[in-house]
Amino acid sequence: MSVIGKMLTLLRGSARELGESVVDANATRIYEQEIIDARNAILKAKSELTGVMAKEMQSAREIERIRAEALRLEDLALEALGKGKEALAEEVAVKIAETEQQLEEQSRVHADYALQVSKLKDLIKSAEAKVREHEREVAIARTTESVYKATRSISDNIGASGSKLLNARESLDRIKRRHEELADRMAAAESLDKETGTRALEIKLAEAGIGGDAERARRVMERIRARKTDAEGQ
């Protein structure tokens, strides 16, 4: 193969790969559009089906009309025979035969319509089932694609030493350490105050039952005992 031939082959291969990459990148969108097109085709088929069903109903009414006409003609032929009109009865018989032939033809037409309606309904049901299946696949594909994108984004950010995600995590760690240090300082200050400050003296007095809440509790008990004594004296 000449150099020019090889270059042309390379260009064709590159164009094919480029086309495939574009299709793959928009696969979900293309798939969704195909589903929309299928839905529209089903709606059109349903519209056309109603036309066939209408013709089926019309043929059914025509069968009933022809059957009623045949019965009416038979009654007339019977009446003609009853009056001795043999020739007239035979004329009516010819008309009845034509009517029955029309009835057979119309019955075949009606059967054809009924068969087509049944087939079209089955095809539409099958198409709708396939569309629903494809819609489920698209939903799963979209969710999977989102998960892959999120996973790839996290992996890329964590993998990069100077990434924003890594810097944000380090900032959170620093804030957490500052909060822990502040909590330790507050705990230490409270402990020191208990040991050496005014708070320490108040704690010791309370433990000895002197002052503060202990004194108030003592006075309340004295009042309660006095009321009890007065009640017993009465």
C-alpha positions as CSV (number, residue, x, y, z in Angstrom):
1,M,0.0,0.0,0.0
2,S,1.3,3.5,-0.9
3,V,2.0,6.2,1.6
4,I,-1.1,8.1,0.4
5,G,-3.3,5.0,0.8
6,K,-2.0,4.5,4.3
7,M,-2.8,8.1,5.1
8,L,-6.3,7.8,3.7
9,T,-6.9,4.7,5.8
10,L,-5.6,6.5,8.9
11,L,-7.9,9.4,8.2
12,R,-10.9,7.1,7.8
13,G,-10.1,5.3,11.0
14,S,-9.7,8.6,12.9
15,A,-13.0,9.9,11.5
16,R,-14.7,6.7,12.6
17,E,-13.2,6.9,16.1
18,L,-14.3,10.6,16.3
19,G,-17.8,9.7,15.2
20,E,-18.0,6.9,17.7
21,S,-16.7,9.2,20.5
22,V,-19.3,11.8,19.7
23,V,-22.1,9.2,19.7
24,D,-20.8,7.6,23.0
25,A,-20.6,11.1,24.6
26,N,-24.3,11.7,23.7
27,A,-25.5,8.2,23.9
28,T,-28.1,8.8,26.6
29,R,-29.5,11.9,24.9
30,I,-29.7,10.0,21.6
31,Y,-31.4,7.1,23.3
32,E,-33.9,9.4,24.9
33,Q,-34.7,11.0,21.6
34,E,-35.2,7.6,20.0
35,I,-37.7,6.8,22.8
36,I,-39.5,10.1,22.2
37,D,-39.7,9.2,18.5
38,A,-41.1,5.8,19.3
39,R,-43.7,7.3,21.6
40,N,-44.8,9.6,18.8
41,A,-44.9,6.7,16.4
42,I,-47.1,4.8,18.8
43,L,-49.5,7.8,19.2
44,K,-49.8,7.9,15.4
45,A,-50.4,4.2,15.2
46,K,-53.2,4.5,17.8
47,S,-54.8,7.3,15.8
48,E,-54.7,5.2,12.7
49,L,-56.0,2.2,14.7
50,T,-59.1,4.2,15.7
51,G,-59.8,4.7,12.0
52,V,-59.7,1.0,11.3
53,M,-61.8,0.3,14.4
54,A,-64.4,2.9,13.1
55,K,-64.5,1.0,9.8
56,E,-65.0,-2.3,11.7
57,M,-68.0,-0.8,13.5
58,Q,-69.4,0.6,10.3
59,S,-69.1,-2.8,8.6
60,A,-70.9,-4.4,11.7
61,R,-73.8,-2.0,11.3
62,E,-73.9,-2.7,7.6
63,I,-74.1,-6.4,8.3
64,E,-77.0,-5.8,10.6
65,R,-78.7,-3.7,8.0
66,I,-78.3,-6.3,5.2
67,R,-79.4,-9.1,7.5
68,A,-82.6,-7.1,8.4
69,E,-83.2,-6.5,4.7
70,A,-82.9,-10.1,3.9
71,L,-85.4,-11.0,6.6
72,R,-87.8,-8.3,5.4
73,L,-87.6,-9.7,1.8
74,E,-88.2,-13.3,3.0
75,D,-91.4,-12.0,4.8
76,L,-92.5,-10.4,1.6
77,A,-91.8,-13.6,-0.5
78,L,-93.7,-15.6,2.0
79,E,-96.7,-13.2,1.8
80,A,-96.6,-13.3,-2.0
81,L,-96.7,-17.1,-1.9
82,G,-99.6,-16.9,0.5
83,K,-101.5,-14.8,-2.0
84,G,-100.7,-17.2,-4.9
85,K,-98.2,-14.8,-6.5
86,E,-95.6,-17.4,-7.4
87,A,-93.8,-15.3,-10.0
88,L,-93.6,-12.3,-7.6
89,A,-92.3,-14.6,-4.9
90,E,-89.5,-15.8,-7.3
91,E,-88.5,-12.2,-8.1
92,V,-88.2,-11.5,-4.4
93,A,-86.2,-14.7,-4.0
94,V,-83.7,-13.4,-6.6
95,K,-83.4,-10.2,-4.6
96,I,-82.9,-12.2,-1.4
97,A,-80.1,-14.2,-3.0
98,E,-78.4,-10.9,-4.0
99,T,-78.8,-9.6,-0.5
100,E,-77.3,-12.7,1.0
101,Q,-74.4,-12.4,-1.3
102,Q,-73.8,-8.9,-0.1
103,L,-74.1,-10.1,3.5
104,E,-71.3,-12.7,2.8
105,E,-69.1,-10.1,1.2
106,Q,-69.7,-7.6,4.0
107,S,-69.1,-10.4,6.6
108,R,-65.7,-11.1,5.0
109,V,-64.8,-7.3,5.1
110,H,-65.8,-7.2,8.7
111,A,-63.7,-10.2,9.6
112,D,-60.7,-8.6,7.9
113,Y,-61.2,-5.4,9.8
114,A,-61.5,-7.3,13.1
115,L,-58.3,-9.3,12.3
116,Q,-56.4,-6.1,11.5
117,V,-57.6,-4.4,14.7
118,S,-56.5,-7.4,16.8
119,K,-53.1,-7.5,15.2
120,L,-52.6,-3.7,15.5
121,K,-53.6,-3.8,19.2
122,D,-51.1,-6.5,19.9
123,L,-48.3,-4.6,18.0
124,I,-49.0,-1.4,19.9
125,K,-49.0,-3.2,23.3
126,S,-45.7,-4.8,22.4
127,A,-44.2,-1.5,21.3
128,E,-45.4,0.2,24.5
129,A,-43.8,-2.6,26.6
130,K,-40.5,-2.2,24.8
131,V,-40.6,1.6,25.2
132,R,-41.2,1.2,29.0
133,E,-38.2,-1.2,29.1
134,H,-36.0,1.3,27.3
135,E,-37.1,4.1,29.6
136,R,-36.1,2.0,32.6
137,E,-32.7,1.4,31.0
138,V,-32.2,5.1,30.3
139,A,-33.0,5.9,33.9
140,I,-30.5,3.4,35.1
141,A,-27.9,4.6,32.6
142,R,-28.4,8.2,33.7
143,T,-28.0,7.3,37.4
144,T,-25.0,5.1,36.7
145,E,-23.4,7.9,34.7
146,S,-23.9,10.3,37.5
147,V,-22.4,8.0,40.0
148,Y,-19.4,7.4,37.8
149,K,-18.9,11.2,37.3
150,A,-19.1,11.8,41.1
151,T,-16.7,9.0,41.8
152,R,-14.3,10.1,39.1
153,S,-14.5,13.7,40.4
154,I,-13.7,12.7,44.0
155,S,-10.9,10.4,42.9
156,D,-9.4,13.1,40.7
157,N,-9.6,15.7,43.5
158,I,-8.2,13.5,46.2
159,G,-5.5,12.2,43.9
160,A,-4.2,15.7,43.2
161,S,-2.0,16.9,46.0
162,G,-3.0,20.5,45.5
163,S,-6.6,20.0,44.8
164,K,-9.4,22.1,46.1
165,L,-11.0,19.2,47.8
166,L,-7.8,18.3,49.6
167,N,-7.3,21.9,50.7
168,A,-10.8,22.1,52.0
169,R,-10.3,18.9,54.0
170,E,-7.2,20.3,55.5
171,S,-9.0,23.5,56.4
172,L,-11.8,21.5,58.1
173,D,-9.1,19.5,60.1
174,R,-7.5,22.8,61.2
175,I,-10.9,24.2,62.3
176,K,-11.6,21.0,64.2
177,R,-8.3,21.2,66.0
178,R,-8.9,24.8,66.9
179,H,-12.3,23.9,68.4
180,E,-10.8,21.0,70.4
181,E,-8.0,23.4,71.7
182,L,-10.6,26.0,72.7
183,A,-12.7,23.4,74.5
184,D,-9.6,22.1,76.3
185,R,-8.7,25.7,77.4
186,M,-12.2,26.3,78.7
187,A,-12.2,23.1,80.6
188,A,-8.8,23.9,82.1
189,A,-9.9,27.4,83.1
190,E,-13.0,26.0,84.8
191,S,-10.9,23.4,86.6
192,L,-8.4,26.0,87.8
193,D,-11.2,28.2,89.0
194,K,-12.6,25.3,91.1
195,E,-9.2,24.8,92.7
196,T,-8.1,28.3,93.4
197,G,-10.7,31.0,92.7
198,T,-13.9,32.2,94.3
199,R,-15.7,29.2,92.8
200,A,-13.5,26.9,94.8
201,L,-14.5,28.6,98.1
202,E,-18.2,28.4,97.2
203,I,-17.9,24.8,96.5
204,K,-16.2,24.1,99.8
205,L,-18.9,26.1,101.7
206,A,-21.6,24.2,99.9
207,E,-20.0,20.9,100.7
208,A,-20.0,22.0,104.4
209,G,-23.7,23.0,104.2
210,I,-22.9,26.7,104.6
211,G,-24.4,29.6,102.6
212,G,-25.9,29.6,99.2
213,D,-28.4,26.9,98.4
214,A,-27.6,24.9,101.5
215,E,-28.6,27.9,103.7
216,R,-31.9,28.4,101.8
217,A,-32.7,24.8,102.0
218,R,-32.1,24.9,105.8
219,R,-34.5,27.8,106.2
220,V,-37.2,26.1,104.1
221,M,-36.9,23.0,106.3
222,E,-37.2,25.1,109.5
223,R,-40.4,26.7,108.1
224,I,-41.9,23.4,107.2
225,R,-41.1,21.9,110.7
226,A,-42.7,25.0,112.3
227,R,-45.9,24.6,110.3
228,K,-46.0,20.9,111.2
229,T,-45.6,21.8,114.9
230,D,-48.4,24.3,114.7
231,A,-50.7,21.8,113.0
232,E,-50.1,19.2,115.7
233,G,-50.8,21.8,118.5
234,Q,-54.2,22.5,117.0
